[in-house]
Amino acid sequence: MKLHLFPAILMRKYSSQASKDNDFLHFGTAKERYDQFVKRYPDLALSVPLQCIASYLRITPQSFSRIRKEAVR
């Protein structure tokens, strides 16, 4: 998968969720955005490179790693 195409693929694949995505991407904490992403797109959470997900959610890689580590506990 070409990393620069990830946002376009996500929006095309889940276009019915597009307007709701705007809300969850712009509000809430980084953890809340991650939780919503995993809830809405569990298959993408497992198949897309982590740095792409972090970028999409506007979370630094370091914070993203910490959030994922805490979610496993």
Long-range contacts (C-beta under 8 A, 24 or more apart in sequence): 1-48, 1-49, 3-49, 3-51, 3-52, 6-48, 6-52, 6-56, 7-56, 10-41, 10-44, 10-56, 14-40, 14-41, 25-56, 25-57, 25-58, 30-57, 30-58, 30-59, 30-63, 30-64, 30-67, 31-67, 31-70, 31-71, 33-57, 33-58, 33-59, 34-59, 34-64, 34-67, 34-68, 34-71, 35-71, 38-71
